[in-house]
Amino acid sequence: MKTVSNKTQRPLSVPLPGGKTLHLGPGKTGQISSNAVEHARLKQLVDAGEIEILDEGPRPTDAAGGGKNRRTTIPGHTSGSGIRRSGDR
């Protein structure tokens, strides 16, 4: 997989092989398959400086068991799993 980064200050529709399109907001990134890098229109956007294609490397948080699924807590708020009183129905 490769990572595509929108380098402009406007949303982009990035054409991909097979009639697919990747929609990227300003400064946002998305992933494409490695073989999509050879698509002619994609190369034009890279040459124009509108997008940048980066190699997807291993992430240190994935190997350490962290990752995106870590739960955060907000002081003073409950998760909603408290005991319900009989009068609250």
C-alpha positions in Angstrom: 0.0 0.0 0.0 1.0 3.6 -0.7 -0.1 6.7 1.1 -1.3 9.7 -1.0 -1.2 13.2 0.6 -3.1 16.2 -0.7 -0.7 19.1 -0.7 -3.2 21.7 -1.7 -5.6 23.9 0.3 -8.7 22.5 -1.6 -10.4 19.1 -1.8 -9.1 16.8 -4.6 -10.7 13.9 -6.5 -7.8 11.6 -7.3 -8.7 9.3 -10.2 -7.6 5.7 -9.8 -7.5 2.6 -12.1 -10.7 0.7 -12.6 -12.8 3.9 -12.6 -12.4 4.5 -8.9 -11.8 7.9 -7.2 -10.1 8.8 -4.0 -11.5 12.0 -2.4 -9.0 13.9 -0.3 -9.7 17.0 1.8 -7.0 19.7 2.1 -3.9 18.4 3.7 -5.5 14.9 4.2 -4.0 11.5 3.3 -5.4 8.3 1.9 -4.2 4.9 0.9 -4.0 3.4 -2.6 -2.7 0.1 -3.9 1.0 -0.1 -5.1 0.0 -0.7 -8.7 -2.2 2.4 -8.8 0.9 4.6 -8.7 1.5 3.9 -12.4 -1.9 5.5 -13.4 -1.3 8.3 -15.9 -3.7 10.9 -14.3 -2.2 10.2 -10.8 1.3 10.9 -12.3 0.0 14.2 -13.6 -1.1 15.3 -10.1 2.3 14.3 -8.7 4.1 16.2 -11.4 1.9 19.3 -10.7 2.8 19.1 -7.0 -0.9 18.7 -6.0 -0.3 15.3 -4.3 2.6 13.4 -2.9 2.9 9.6 -2.8 4.7 8.0 0.2 5.7 4.4 0.9 3.6 2.9 3.7 6.1 1.7 6.3 5.5 -0.2 9.6 4.2 2.0 12.4 5.9 1.7 15.7 2.6 1.9 17.6 1.3 -1.2 15.8 4.3 -3.3 16.8 4.1 -2.1 20.4 0.5 -3.2 20.8 -0.8 0.4 21.0 -2.5 1.5 17.8 -5.6 3.6 17.2 -8.0 1.6 19.3 -6.8 2.9 22.6 -9.6 4.2 24.9 -9.3 7.6 26.4 -11.2 8.9 29.4 -12.7 12.3 30.0 -12.6 13.3 33.7 -16.1 13.7 35.1 -17.8 11.7 32.4 -19.0 8.1 32.6 -19.0 5.5 29.8 -22.8 5.1 30.2 -22.5 1.7 31.8 -23.6 2.9 35.2 -26.5 1.4 37.3 -29.9 2.6 36.3 -32.3 3.7 39.0 -35.8 2.3 38.9 -37.3 5.8 38.8 -35.4 6.8 35.5 -37.5 4.7 33.1 
